[in-house]
Amino acid sequence: MKRLIFLAPIAFFGLLIAAFAAGLGRDPTKLPSTLIDKPLPSFDLPAVRPGDAGLKSSDGAGQPHLLNVFASWCVSCRVEHPVLLQLKAQGVPIDGLDWKDEPTDGAKYLVDQGDPYRLAGNDRTGRAGIDLGVAGVPETFVVDSRGRVRYKVIGPISPEEWAGAIKPLMERLRAQG
């Protein structure tokens, strides 16, 4: 009995180390999204830019597009921004969701950094982000022509991520119609 009492903490510690070791082998940017192959949650957001129409979940219907979640206060969004501007120049349709931000701050960010978005909506309360499962910014969703989420990127889109995963998926989605 004394031997069991002595071995129990050692066994527990061994299991704890094994669990931590298993976790270290996982890429935190590859978290599964519960939205994959499901429709975008419904949202209707006011405009970030004065005079614009805002952003609705149904705005991208009919063509594959990216939905990029950003914020003016986000450092990683500034890292990703040149990639988004390049994608816009290549004709990639991108909508923006300004998350937990004041519309004036989001608008100033787009003026200062350049504007890669067709449409941009402000989610000041974060409600639409919660429905999308956003944990932080930036996050980007690939949405097909039927409004279904097909892929999710957590963190900045790199040129490698674009070329290796997102671009081929967008081309397949365009070919499917």
Secondary structure, DSSP 8 states (H G I E B T S, - for coil): -HHHHHHHHHHHHHHHHHHHHHHHTS-GGG---TTTTSB----EE-BSSTTS--EETTTTTTS-EEEEEE-TT-HHHHHHHHHHHHHHHTT--EEEEEESS-HHHHHHHHHHH----SSEEEETTSHHHHHHT--SS-EEEEE-TTSBEEEEEES---HHHIIIIIHHHHHHHHHH-
